[in-house]
């Protein structure tokens, strides 16, 4: 039974993790020390992370190093996404700790076109 559960988990979780669009995505993670973290990757390379009751940080851009994409935030936290394994890892600058997070959800984040109003 354990092997069946593990196989189903790998089959169902891997495509979800590998489907990340680094330009427009809403990522929901469960991470040690901080609990639920929401990360939004916006078009135009703007990123933001939210956790806890009132914690919020922004960032810009990303760096690609082999199979890893690294997103840095203004507080020097980093989210690392490993495309080969589908894992999400966080570096907490204030605690100087690196933790592996569990992916809870992933969806596309669509930009809303705004009308141009001429005066």
HELIX and SHEET records of a PDB file:
HELIX    1   1 UNK A    2  UNK A   18  1                                  17    
HELIX    2   2 UNK A   43  UNK A   45  5                                   3    
SHEET    1   A 9 UNK A  55  UNK A  60  0                                        
SHEET    2   A 9 UNK A  46  UNK A  51 -1                                        
SHEET    3   A 9 UNK A  35  UNK A  41 -1                                        
SHEET    4   A 9 UNK A  25  UNK A  31 -1                                        
SHEET    5   A 9 UNK A  97  UNK A 108 -1                                        
SHEET    6   A 9 UNK A  87  UNK A  92 -1                                        
SHEET    7   A 9 UNK A  78  UNK A  82 -1                                        
SHEET    8   A 9 UNK A  68  UNK A  72 -1                                        
SHEET    9   A 9 UNK A  63  UNK A  65 -1                                        
END                                                                             
